[in-house]
Amino acid sequence: MTDRVLAIDGGNSKTAVLLVDADGKVLAQVRGPGAPPQTVGMKRGLDVFEGLAREAAAQAELSPDEPIAAHTSAYLAGADLPREEEDLTRAITERGWSKTTFVGNDTFALLRAGTAAAGGIAVVCGAGINAVGVARDGRTHRFPALGAISGDWGGGGQLGNDALWHAVRAEDGRGKPTLLRDALLEHYGETSIFTVVEKIHFEEIELDPHALCPLVFQVAAQGDSVALAQVDRLIEEIVVLATVSMRKLDLMDEPVDVVLGGGVLTHTGDVVVGPVRQQILEAAPLAQVRLVDVPPVVGAALLGLDHIGASPSAELRLRSAYSEHVPAAALDVAASG
């Protein structure tokens, strides 16, 4: 069997799958809905992954009787604790897609997508928020990332829910006046936030906090103090996640890549990334802060290629399929290899 890597980036809102060969050539790529097993259930989540994996195999014109790959590299939202990673590894292994399987949190795939160095820090801010760090000697740092019970704040869901919270309090007098109220009324096509809340309560309209998140940035751009405070708090939280990880790994005074990713960060231009970069550099002047420029599933594939011992040129080939930018570290490794 030709060595192949089946890479899965399983996010909250979408699932991306890549099938690549040992030379870094993309054999197939498919996308589907988000299906975190911790949210939708193990069987349902893995059924979604398997459907996409089989679709990738068919796209690559593989025989239905042969394993899809030598190795499955699955990096999943919700794989936040070692017990969850072990359960998912066992369940995916039982599906028989490949000889070997590795499951990790999707933030590690983001880190590998953004750097070819031996370590670094990654902060993701999409539906939720999380950060991981890897030192050059292999030590790792991570957060439980279980939501409010583990001290988390941030992400599109948080910002969207808070937007409604502030709009309600602005209307009934408990909070400061804010243009978030007007923005939400326009979004829902109503004339009263109370009506919005009532319809959400009776399930006549859906509360989709991720759809409300962009309104926070739109209103902040108009100078609204309440929305600006939310954006400032998000910036602070991202900086805290990155710098705490660096301190835990003794990287504050070292050259270190800090990779930023996730829909909230990539879709807000420099509004968040610019201040985050500035504040991280004030704390750690040798850091290199960058926004990831290839999909995280590429990072999952690269980690899979690392696992099967692919040559450095495989990384260059895979990255070149997605971006003109190739990290300098990857070029250095390729030259030495």
Secondary structure by P-SEA (a helix, b strand, c coil): cccccccccccccbbbbbbbcccccccbbbbbcccccccccaaaaaaaaaaaaaaaaaaaccccccccccbbbbbbcccccaaaaaaaaaaaaaaccccbbbbccaaaaaaaacccccbbbbbbbccccbbbbbcccbbbbbcccccccccccccaaaaaaaaaaaaaaaaaccccccaaaaaaaaaaccccaaaaaaaaaacccccccccaaaaaaaaaaaccaaaaaaaaaaaaaaaaaaaaaaaaacccccbbbbbbbcaaaaaaccccaaaaaaaaaaacccbbbbcccccaaaaaaaaaaaaacccaaaaaaaaaaccccccaaaaaaaaac
